[in-house]
């Protein structure tokens, strides 16, 4: 890779890597509108540790899908408040890497869930409570 092209590769440019991680994180459902200082620090630490961007993206998508695909009869989870929420899954994927096609599968799966309209609220009975 030439020096000029390495500037455009997030895995070799700390600022681009950090910005990409934070954008991926903030684009997920149930995440904050803005990244915190701690989120910036963690993204930079992931770069310094040599965690590939694909591993981070896979972890973010996998965690989001796990949250979205929970049974409907269990209480909803609170919103994600920090990038640190995904740290255990990043570590899990570092210990047990997945195939390259899995990331694309997760992207398609999340996109299909996000594009699906929410189920309509259906009235369960026709009787009025105000008799």
Protein Blocks (a to p, Z undefined) as FASTA:
>chain_A
ZZklmmmmmklcmklmmmmmmmmmmmpghiafbdcfklmmmmmmmmmnopafklmmmmmm
mmmmmmmmpcfkbccddddfbfklmmmmmmmmmmmccdfklmmmmmmmmmmmmmpccddd
ddfbfcdfbZZ
